[in-house]
Amino acid sequence: MKKINSDDIHIVSRHSNLNADTAEQLFQTQVYRNKEDWKMFCKRALLTLGVSLTLAGIIFFFAYNWAELHKFVKLGLIEALIIGTTLCSFSKKINPLSRQFVLTAAAVLVGIFFAVYGQIYQTGANAYDFFLAWTLFITLWVILANFPPLWLIYILLINLTFYFYAEQVAVDWSSEVIINSLFIINTIFLICSLLANKILENSQQVAVIFPNWFTTVLLLSAVSFSTIAAEYIIFSNESNYPIVTLTLIAILYASGLYYGFKKRNSSYLTLIPLSIIILINSFFIREMDDEIGLLITSAFSIFAVIIVVKSLLGIQKTWKNEE
């Protein structure tokens, strides 16, 4: 059942005999944040702050005392922290949210361990090897925790692994191949997260569904790389796959706009038009590289942004009226 909002209460008050006391009670129970909501918010905020500061303290501890610590002490301390946090996550006394934060801390500590190991023994490994090992060794924790922030870290590591592999190993790959691959990778992650949400909603299982902010970050990533890929086609004469790239971008944008309208998600209706405006401006700049072109580009940007904002306000107003 959808949660009641303030507009619902105002509409019911105007078209029924709902008295002021009952309306106020509905506001207190359905709209306003109660003590439990604030307690949960403070708990999550303090957990996030505590884990972040602890990890930062560990990193700076090793940085400050690097010369004084023996190599076995350096590695032993980090291994002890990894083992300790992992064992702590299996404790029955710890609540699910704290367990997820602890596993996230353990995943970050794995990266610190590999970084310290590489500095001690000067392995000469590429950055690609570092991020690949980090990604592989935390995969099980990411799946078990099923924690959106940890999934986001995991996806970031996959992107970095691929990028450094292309830069340091697959040196014959062109910039177009790298950009297009990153665009496809992040689009696949976005689609998978949306499909996972759909499957979990249909099955009505008790599981962590990827929140809206998570899919919005993935959408931003996919749209950013798609914009860069299209910019490469516009400004470069060396593009080998313009039709394939533009077709994939068109499919993503059309599907995103359709999904945004269907799910009433303004993120899709904001980021995709913004990308289209940037691409049209880039085309104008390429074709008219003079003062007139700059004037036309500026005028188009202002006009297009006004149209998008006005359209979004109208769409949101329509959505509210339909509710």
C-alpha positions in Angstrom: 0.0 0.0 0.0 1.3 3.4 -0.9 2.2 5.7 1.9 -0.2 8.7 2.5 1.3 12.1 1.8 0.3 15.6 2.8 -1.5 16.2 -0.6 -3.7 13.2 -0.1 -4.8 14.5 3.3 -5.5 18.0 2.0 -7.6 16.5 -0.9 -9.6 14.3 1.5 -10.2 17.3 3.9 -11.6 19.5 1.1 -13.9 16.8 -0.3 -15.2 15.1 2.9 -16.2 15.8 6.5 -12.8 15.0 7.8 -12.3 17.2 10.9 -9.2 19.1 11.9 -8.2 16.8 14.8 -8.4 13.7 12.6 -6.4 15.4 9.8 -3.7 16.5 12.4 -3.5 12.9 13.7 -3.0 11.7 10.1 -0.2 14.2 9.6 1.5 13.1 12.8 1.3 9.4 12.0 1.7 9.3 8.2 3.6 12.4 7.1 5.7 13.8 9.9 8.8 12.0 11.1 8.4 10.3 14.4 10.9 9.5 17.1 11.7 6.1 15.6 12.4 7.6 12.2 14.9 10.1 13.7 16.5 7.3 15.7 17.0 5.2 12.6 18.4 8.2 10.7 20.8 9.1 13.5 21.9 5.5 13.8 22.7 5.2 10.2 24.4 8.5 10.1 26.6 7.7 13.1 27.4 4.3 11.7 28.5 5.8 8.4 30.5 8.5 10.2 32.1 6.0 12.6 33.1 3.5 9.9 34.5 6.2 7.6 36.5 7.8 10.4 37.9 4.5 11.6 39.0 3.5 8.1 40.6 7.0 7.6 42.4 6.6 10.9 43.8 3.2 9.9 45.1 4.6 6.6 46.7 7.7 8.2 48.2 5.5 11.0 50.1 3.5 8.4 51.1 6.6 6.5 52.4 8.3 9.6 54.2 5.4 11.2 55.4 3.7 7.9 59.1 3.9 8.6 58.9 2.8 12.2 56.7 -0.3 11.7 58.2 -3.7 10.7 56.7 -5.2 7.5 55.2 -8.1 9.4 53.6 -5.7 11.9 52.1 -3.8 9.0 50.6 -6.8 7.4 49.7 -8.5 10.7 47.7 -5.5 11.9 45.7 -5.3 8.7 45.1 -9.1 8.6 44.0 -9.0 12.2 41.5 -6.2 11.4 40.2 -8.1 8.4 39.7 -11.3 10.4 38.2 -9.4 13.3 35.7 -7.5 11.3 34.7 -10.6 9.3 34.2 -12.7 12.5 32.3 -9.8 14.1 29.8 -9.8 11.1 28.9 -13.4 11.9 27.9 -12.6 15.5 24.3 -13.2 16.3 24.2 -10.2 18.6 24.9 -7.7 15.8 21.9 -6.3 13.9 21.7 -6.7 10.0 22.5 -3.0 9.4 25.6 -3.1 11.5 26.7 -6.4 9.9 26.5 -4.7 6.5 28.6 -1.8 7.6 31.2 -4.2 9.2 31.5 -6.2 5.9 31.9 -2.9 4.0 34.7 -2.0 6.3 36.3 -5.4 5.8 36.1 -5.0 2.0 37.9 -1.6 2.2 40.5 -3.2 4.5 41.3 -5.8 1.8 42.2 -3.0 -0.5 44.4 -1.4 2.1 46.1 -4.8 2.7 47.0 -5.2 -1.0 48.2 -1.6 -1.2 50.5 -2.1 1.9 51.7 -5.5 0.5 52.6 -3.8 -2.8 54.5 -1.0 -1.0 56.5 -3.4 1.2 57.6 -5.9 -1.4 57.6 -3.5 -4.4 56.0 -6.2 -6.5 55.9 -3.9 -9.6 52.3 -5.0 -10.3 50.1 -2.8 -12.4 47.3 -0.9 -11.0 45.1 -3.3 -12.9 46.4 -6.2 -10.9 45.7 -4.3 -7.6 42.1 -3.5 -8.5 41.4 -6.9 -10.0 42.6 -8.7 -6.8 40.6 -6.3 -4.6 37.5 -6.9 -6.7 37.8 -10.7 -6.7 38.6 -11.1 -3.0 35.5 -9.1 -1.8 33.0 -10.6 -4.3 31.6 -13.1 -1.7 31.2 -10.4 0.9 29.4 -8.1 -1.5 26.9 -10.9 -2.4 26.4 -11.8 1.3 26.0 -8.3 2.6 23.6 -7.2 -0.3 24.3 -3.6 0.8 23.8 -0.9 -1.8 26.9 1.2 -0.8 29.1 -1.9 -0.9 27.6 -2.8 -4.3 28.5 0.8 -5.4 32.1 0.3 -4.3 32.2 -3.0 -6.1 31.0 -1.5 -9.3 33.5 1.3 -9.0 36.3 -1.3 -8.6 35.1 -3.1 -11.7 35.2 0.1 -13.7 38.7 0.9 -12.4 39.9 -2.6 -13.2 38.7 -2.4 -16.7 40.1 1.1 -17.3 43.6 0.2 -16.0 43.6 -3.1 -17.9 42.9 -1.1 -21.1 45.6 1.4 -20.2 48.3 -0.9 -19.0 47.7 -4.3 -20.7 45.5 -3.9 -23.7 47.5 -0.9 -25.0 46.4 -1.4 -28.6 42.8 -0.6 -27.7 41.6 2.7 -29.0 40.0 5.4 -26.8 36.7 4.7 -28.6 36.7 1.0 -27.6 37.5 1.9 -23.9 34.8 4.6 -23.7 32.2 2.4 -25.4 33.0 -0.5 -23.2 32.6 1.6 -20.0 29.3 2.8 -21.4 28.1 -0.7 -22.0 29.4 -2.0 -18.6 27.6 0.7 -16.6 24.4 0.3 -18.7 24.4 -3.4 -17.9 24.8 -2.7 -14.2 21.8 -0.3 -14.4 19.6 -2.8 -16.2 20.6 -5.6 -13.8 19.7 -3.5 -10.8 16.3 -2.5 -12.2 15.6 -6.2 -13.2 16.6 -7.3 -9.6 14.2 -4.8 -8.2 11.4 -6.0 -10.5 12.0 -9.7 -9.6 12.1 -9.0 -5.9 8.9 -6.9 -6.1 7.1 -9.6 -8.0 8.3 -12.4 -5.7 7.5 -10.3 -2.6 10.5 -11.8 -0.8 12.1 -10.1 2.1 15.3 -8.8 0.6 17.2 -5.6 0.1 16.0 -3.8 -3.0 18.3 -1.4 -4.6 17.1 2.1 -3.6 16.3 4.9 -5.9 19.5 6.8 -5.2 21.5 3.7 -6.2 19.9 3.3 -9.6 20.2 7.1 -10.1 24.0 6.9 -9.5 24.2 4.1 -12.1 22.0 6.1 -14.5 24.3 9.1 -14.1 27.3 6.9 -14.8 25.8 5.3 -17.9 24.6 8.6 -19.3 27.9 10.2 -18.6 29.8 7.6 -20.5 27.2 7.6 -23.3 27.7 11.4 -23.6 31.5 11.0 -23.8 31.1 8.3 -26.4 28.8 10.5 -28.5 31.2 13.4 -28.0 34.0 11.3 -29.4 32.0 10.6 -32.6 31.2 14.3 -33.0 34.7 15.7 -32.6 36.8 12.8 -33.9 37.2 11.7 -37.5 38.6 8.3 -36.4 35.4 6.7 -35.1 35.1 3.1 -36.3 31.7 2.3 -34.8 29.5 5.4 -35.0 26.3 3.6 -36.1 26.6 0.9 -33.4 27.4 3.5 -30.7 24.7 5.9 -31.6 22.1 3.1 -31.9 23.0 1.8 -28.4 22.7 5.4 -27.0 19.4 5.9 -28.7 18.0 2.7 -27.3 19.2 3.6 -23.8 17.8 7.1 -23.9 14.4 6.0 -25.4 14.1 3.2 -22.8 15.2 5.5 -20.0 12.6 8.1 -20.9 9.9 5.4 -21.2 10.9 4.0 -17.9 10.9 7.4 -16.3 7.4 8.2 -17.4 6.1 4.7 -16.5 7.7 4.7 -13.0 7.3 8.5 -12.5 11.0 8.9 -11.9 12.2 12.4 -12.7 15.9 11.4 -12.6 15.5 9.8 -16.1 13.6 12.8 -17.4 16.3 15.1 -16.2 19.7 13.4 -16.9 18.8 12.2 -20.4 17.5 15.5 -21.8 20.6 17.2 -20.2 22.8 14.8 -22.1 20.9 15.5 -25.4 21.3 19.3 -24.9 25.1 18.8 -24.4 25.4 16.7 -27.5 23.4 19.2 -29.6 25.6 22.0 -28.3 28.7 20.0 -29.2 27.4 19.6 -32.8 26.8 23.4 -33.1 30.3 24.1 -31.8 31.8 21.7 -34.3 29.8 23.2 -37.2 30.0 26.8 -36.2 33.3 27.5 -34.5 33.0 31.3 -34.4 31.2 34.1 -32.5 27.8 33.4 -34.3 28.1 29.7 -33.3 28.8 30.7 -29.7 25.8 33.0 -29.7 23.5 30.2 -31.1 24.9 27.7 -28.7 24.2 29.9 -25.7 20.7 30.8 -26.9 19.9 27.2 -27.5 21.2 26.1 -24.1 19.1 28.7 -22.3 16.0 27.9 -24.4 16.4 24.1 -24.0 17.0 24.2 -20.3 13.9 26.4 -19.8 11.8 24.0 -21.9 13.1 21.0 -19.9 12.4 22.6 -16.5 9.0 23.8 -17.6 8.1 20.3 -18.9 9.3 18.6 -15.8 7.2 20.9 -13.6 4.2 20.2 -15.8 4.8 16.5 -15.7 5.2 16.4 -11.9 2.0 18.5 -11.5 0.1 16.0 -13.7 1.5 13.1 -11.6 0.3 14.8 -8.4 -3.2 15.4 -9.9 -3.5 11.8 -11.0 -2.6 10.6 -7.5 
